Amino acid sequence: MAGIGMYGVYYAKATVTNGVVTGYTGGAKQMGKAISATFTPGERDGNPLYANNGIAERDGVGASTGELSLTLDRLDLDAAVDLYGLTKSDVTVGSGADAATGTGVSYTGSEAPNIVGVAFIRWRQEDNVRTYHEAVIFGAVTFDAPTDNYNTLGESVDWQTPELTGAVYGAATTGTIPWKRSFTFETQEAAIAYIESVFAAS
């Protein structure tokens, strides 16, 4: 089944008990509209077991880790607050009739990223049928500060979109919660419902 598109990037803050993800809180929220996602598995040697002068067994990918890179149309401000442990606040400039208020966040360097579950839907095609929707869920991720581009406006619009890179935690951190899930549905609505059920408050 070939991938042909991507929809939505969802997240939920993880509940961590004794260093292990035990569930989620706050339900599924949208981080932004999806442009692209890339998961790169961590380097593993497979921890091979040698027998009869050859490899008889390998330690599987069950505890795999990796890197998740996302490109969004924009990073929702509330999502930035949840991902990076920030505080949203208002600032006012001017006074009286000339007063103007802005809303945003300040990065001080003392904030710590939160562990979140991340999910998106990949559209898939098989035998010329495009009605497959794969819900891909990573159980525990922490993100670095987003990469932003700033360019002047020229004769045409140069779209500038945020890029996020996160560390995906393996089974040792996610405990009984799978570090990655991938289930395919025949409708997008069903895929979204599945993501919402996984990220439901527990």
FENDAVEN-V73631 format. One record per backbone hydrogen bond with DSSP energy under -0.5 kcal/mol. NH is the residue of the N-H (numbers start at 1). CO is the residue of the C=O. E is the energy in kcal/mol with one decimal. If there is no record, write none. Layout:
nh=NH co=CO e=E
nh=NH co=CO e=E
//
This chain:
nh=2 co=125 e=-1.9
nh=4 co=123 e=-2.7
nh=5 co=123 e=-1.1
nh=7 co=121 e=-3.0
nh=9 co=32 e=-1.1
nh=10 co=119 e=-3.3
nh=11 co=29 e=-2.4
nh=12 co=117 e=-1.6
nh=13 co=25 e=-0.7
nh=14 co=115 e=-2.7
nh=15 co=23 e=-2.8
nh=16 co=14 e=-0.6
nh=17 co=15 e=-0.5
nh=17 co=20 e=-3.0
nh=20 co=17 e=-1.6
nh=21 co=173 e=-2.5
nh=22 co=15 e=-3.0
nh=23 co=15 e=-1.0
nh=25 co=13 e=-2.4
nh=27 co=199 e=-0.5
nh=29 co=11 e=-2.5
nh=31 co=9 e=-3.5
nh=32 co=9 e=-0.9
nh=35 co=71 e=-2.1
nh=36 co=71 e=-1.7
nh=38 co=69 e=-2.4
nh=40 co=38 e=-0.5
nh=40 co=67 e=-2.8
nh=41 co=39 e=-0.6
nh=42 co=65 e=-3.6
nh=49 co=57 e=-3.0
nh=50 co=48 e=-0.6
nh=51 co=54 e=-3.1
nh=54 co=51 e=-1.1
nh=56 co=49 e=-3.2
nh=56 co=54 e=-0.6
nh=57 co=49 e=-1.4
nh=59 co=46 e=-3.7
nh=60 co=58 e=-0.6
nh=63 co=60 e=-0.5
nh=64 co=61 e=-2.2
nh=66 co=168 e=-1.4
nh=67 co=40 e=-2.4
nh=68 co=166 e=-2.7
nh=69 co=38 e=-2.9
nh=69 co=67 e=-0.5
nh=70 co=164 e=-2.9
nh=71 co=36 e=-2.5
nh=72 co=162 e=-1.9
nh=73 co=33 e=-1.9
nh=76 co=31 e=-2.4
nh=76 co=74 e=-0.7
nh=80 co=76 e=-2.2
nh=81 co=77 e=-1.9
nh=82 co=78 e=-2.0
nh=83 co=79 e=-3.1
nh=84 co=80 e=-2.3
nh=85 co=81 e=-1.0
nh=86 co=81 e=-1.2
nh=89 co=104 e=-2.5
nh=91 co=102 e=-2.6
nh=93 co=100 e=-2.7
nh=98 co=95 e=-1.7
nh=99 co=96 e=-1.5
nh=100 co=93 e=-2.6
nh=102 co=91 e=-2.9
nh=104 co=89 e=-2.5
nh=106 co=87 e=-0.5
nh=108 co=106 e=-0.6
nh=114 co=83 e=-2.1
nh=116 co=141 e=-2.5
nh=117 co=12 e=-2.8
nh=118 co=138 e=-2.3
nh=119 co=10 e=-2.5
nh=120 co=136 e=-1.9
nh=121 co=7 e=-2.3
nh=121 co=8 e=-0.6
nh=122 co=134 e=-2.8
nh=123 co=5 e=-1.5
nh=123 co=121 e=-0.6
nh=124 co=132 e=-2.6
nh=125 co=2 e=-2.7
nh=126 co=129 e=-2.2
nh=129 co=126 e=-1.5
nh=130 co=128 e=-0.5
nh=132 co=124 e=-1.2
nh=133 co=185 e=-3.0
nh=134 co=122 e=-2.9
nh=135 co=133 e=-0.6
nh=135 co=183 e=-3.2
nh=136 co=120 e=-2.8
nh=136 co=134 e=-0.7
nh=137 co=135 e=-0.5
nh=137 co=181 e=-2.6
nh=138 co=118 e=-3.3
nh=139 co=137 e=-0.5
nh=139 co=179 e=-1.7
nh=141 co=116 e=-2.3
nh=142 co=167 e=-1.6
nh=144 co=165 e=-2.8
nh=147 co=163 e=-3.2
nh=148 co=146 e=-0.6
nh=154 co=152 e=-0.5
nh=154 co=156 e=-0.9
nh=159 co=157 e=-0.8
nh=161 co=159 e=-0.6
nh=163 co=147 e=-2.1
nh=164 co=70 e=-2.9
nh=166 co=68 e=-3.0
nh=167 co=142 e=-2.8
nh=168 co=66 e=-2.7
nh=168 co=166 e=-0.5
nh=169 co=140 e=-2.7
nh=169 co=167 e=-0.5
nh=173 co=170 e=-1.6
nh=174 co=170 e=-1.9
nh=175 co=171 e=-1.7
nh=177 co=174 e=-2.3
nh=181 co=137 e=-2.6
nh=183 co=135 e=-1.9
nh=185 co=133 e=-2.7
nh=191 co=187 e=-1.6
nh=192 co=188 e=-2.6
nh=193 co=189 e=-2.3
nh=194 co=190 e=-2.1
nh=195 co=191 e=-2.1
nh=196 co=192 e=-2.6
nh=197 co=193 e=-1.9
nh=198 co=194 e=-2.2
nh=199 co=195 e=-2.2
nh=200 co=197 e=-0.6
nh=202 co=24 e=-2.1
//
